[in-house]
Amino acid sequence: MAAIHISAAFDSGNIEVLDAAATDDIRLAIRKDNGSDFYQWFHFRVQGAREQALRLRLTNAGGASYPDGWDDYRAVASYDRRHWFRVPTRYQDGELVIEHTPGQDSLYYAYFAPYAFERHLDLIARAAQSGRVRVENLGATLDGRDLDMLRFGEPAPGRKTIWITARQHPGETMAEWCAEGLIDRLLDCHDAQAGRILEQAVIYLVPNMNPDGSVRGHLRTNAIGVNLNREWNAPSLERSPEVFMVRARMEQTGVDLYLDLHGDEGLPCNFIAGQEGLPWVEDDLLSQERQFELDLQAVNADFQLERGYPIGKHVTEEAITLASNWVGKEFGCPAMTLEMPFKDNDLRPDAEQGWSPERSARLGTSLLDPILAWLGRL
């Protein structure tokens, strides 16, 4: 029987093969983000293991950035790179162990369903076909990739300015899946809610803030190991051009409402982290953020209010370096971070897929309803 082959030399691939001689004891390691100590994202292909019981040991899982993320976690797998399903996984003695028998010759495993850069380019191209959209290149990343922004609607007196960013942390692919769902609804000319929003507001949307980290297979950083969501107070073209360019564009347009889309490794639920606990926030803005959460819960049962980050988690010296905090303070507006799980949503579990691209996209479509409700209260 031929030896199996394991590879990660593709978009968002990440794994090191330590020993693959025995299918029941394959030893692997997750590579760190270039220039940093962050690591947790993995994505690799296994060939030639059809009908063989695999035991894949990610031997350095115990030193990952968020080891609590391994509790009750199951890896995802796909044969066709479209449908991703969960496979038996356990965290034991500092290792993440995946035990699975492939039914085909070629199979992919990942931390969460990947969102390929080619799909990102297709998303931008599809959006550009709509008369509602203008595509803007904000500039080049450190690896020379375009930083794409979509503008929905036309600026006009009295119209509010809404900004949405996604995937500052490249391994949080659910963020771009969520952005895709929101974009598709905004593109739907038969959706009256979307039409009403664009009569009252302009939406600026960056679906992938970190294309370099995405392609490189990073968890949390850009090409040189910089965590973009700690750069907002003082970004630079040398370290964090992605933030520098988006922030400069925001300063040109102003911001009345801001949403930043992310994923959380540990919590098995969807939640919003707003500005509660920050010293500069006025009660009116906190009330707007709280009502936004209530409105989102009312239209999507995958969203909940009971769990999230402790109030004041980011009330430290680095608070102003986070996107939602900087935007909220700079523009005096509601500014929130939407977090989605890498695990299953434990309130509404899905045994086959867990939290998935499809549910992330559906949550994205739901965001338009609280946005419209917010506009209606102004």
Protein Blocks (a to p, Z undefined) as FASTA:
>chain_A
ZZddddfbbghiacddfblkbmklccddddddehiabdfbacdddehiahiacddddfkl
mmmmblmlmgopacdddfklmaccddddddeehiacdddddfbfbdcddfbdcddfklmm
mmmmmmmmpmkbccddfbdcfkopacddddedjddehiacddddehkblmlmmlmmmmmm
mmmmmmmmklmklmmmmmmbccdddfblblmlmmnopakbcfkopafklmmmmgcfklmm
mlmmmmmmmmmnopabdcdddddfklgcdddddfehiakbcfklmmmmmmmmmmmmmmom
kbcfkbccdehklmcfklmmpmklmmmmmnopacddddddfbdcfklccfklopafklmm
mmmmmmmmmmmmmmmmZZ
